[in-house]
Amino acid sequence: SPAERANLAGVRHIVLVLSGKGGVGKSTLSTELALALWHAGKRVGILDVDLCGPSIPRMLRVQDSAVHQCDSGWVPVFVGQDKAIALMSIGFLLERPDDAVVWRGPKKNALIKQFVSDVAWGELDFLIVDTPPGTSDEHISTVEALRPHQLLGAVLVTTPQ
């Protein structure tokens, strides 16, 4: 949709952070990557689509933030004194951040599509997408939703087992 393109129109590069299993440090790597890019002078956003374990708000100490609506969708939470990093996470939409999210595929997929299309990112050099563990529906939904933007790279986090 045109609105979808508009919200990602100002995003130059999209990087997915993936892994085959949980607990390997995807969210840590996503956060560190975003901070490193920001330190290098880039404008950075993080999209946390890890629906079952949204840990990035806590890592960036913004877990008590609320997400507001504007004409073009949700306004991301801006992190740091200079509002350096734009963050959108399912964690901001839960009643209690530690609530488990038990949703079936279609609802998860709809939320991911909404996250991709309805967040007003503005101008960003990089959007880091922190995905859930594994290779599930959520990944397919995320990639499908981002496909029109053709700006996809991926970081695969593995462990040395």
N, C-alpha and C positions, 0 to 999 in steps of 0.2 A: 504494500500500500504506500501511497505518497507520504503519509505521516511517518511511517516506519523509516523510509529512506531519509526523511528530514531529520529525525532524531539521531541517526547515525551518519548523517551527511558530513558532519564536522570531524568525524573520527578517521584518522589516516591509517592506522594499523590495528588489527584485532589479533590477539594472541590467546589461544586456548591453552589452559594448563590441565593435563589429563593424567590418569594413571590407571593401571589395571586393578588395583586394590586400594583399600582404605588405609589411612594411617601412615602414608609414606612421605607426607609433608607438602602436599599440593598447596594448601592454603598458606603455609609458611613461605613456600617458594613464590606464590603469587604476590604475597605482601612484600617480600624482599625484592622481587623483580620490579614491582611498582615503585618502591622507595628508591631503588638504584636508578631507574629511569628518571624519576623526579629529581634526584641529586644531579643527574646529567643535564638538567634543564628542560626536560620534556614535560608536557601536560599529559597527565595520566588519569585514567579511571579504572576502577575494578568492578566487574559485574560478578557477584557471588551467586552462582546458580546451584550451589551445593545445598539442596533443599533440606536434606536431613541433618546436616551438621554445619550450619552457617557460622564459621568461627572467625571470619575476617573482621567483623565489627568489634569483637573482643580484642583481637590482636592489635587493632588500631585505636583501641580505647574509646570507641564511639557507640558502644552497645546500647546506650540509653537514648540515642537519637531517634527522632521521629522523621518520617518521610512526608513531605508535603506535595500537594498537587499544584500544577500550574497549567496554563492553556495547552502546552504541548505534552503533558503527561506528568510523571513523577519527577520531582527534583531530587537528584542524588544528594547524599550527605557529604559535605565537604570536610575533609580531615585535616587537622593541624591548624596552627595559628594563622598561617597564610592561606588556608583553604586549599592546600596544595593538591590533594588527591580526591577525586570524586568517587564515591562508593555507593553502590546499590546492592542490597542484600535482602533475601527473604527474612533474615533475622530482624529487620526493622518492621516487618509486617506481622510478626507473631505477637500474641498477647504477652507471653513470657518467653524470653529468649531461649530458655532451656526446654521449651515444649518440643516434643518430637513431632515431626510432620509425617503423618501417615496418609498419603494420598495415592490414588491409583493413577495410572498412566495419563489418561486424557486431561485430568486436572493439572498434573505436573506440567504436561506439555503446553497447556494453555497459559500457565503462569510464566513459563520460560519465554514463550512467544511474546507475552505482554512485557516481560522484562526487556526483551530485545527491542520491541517497537515503542514502548511507552515511557522510556526514561529520557529526559531532556539533558543529554550529555554535553551539549555545546561543542566547543572546539577542543579536541584531544589529539595528541600525537599517538598515544597508545591506549587501547582498552584491553585490559587483562581479564580473561574470563576464567574464573575458578569453577571447575566442574565437579560433580559428585564422583566418587570412585567407580571404577568399572567401565563397561561399554554398554550402557543401557539406553532406554528410550530418551532419557534426558539429553544425552550426547547427540543423538540423531536430531532431536528437536532443536537443540542449540545450533548445530551446524546448518540444518535446513533454514532456520530463521536468519542466520547470518550469511547464507549463501549469496544473496543478491549483492553483498558488499565486497565480495571477491578479495578480501584483505586478510585472508586467514593464514596464520602460522600456528604451530602447536609446539608446546614443550611437554615431553612425556617424562613423568617422574617415575623412576624405578628404584628398587632396592636390590642390593647385591646378594640376594639369596640364591 
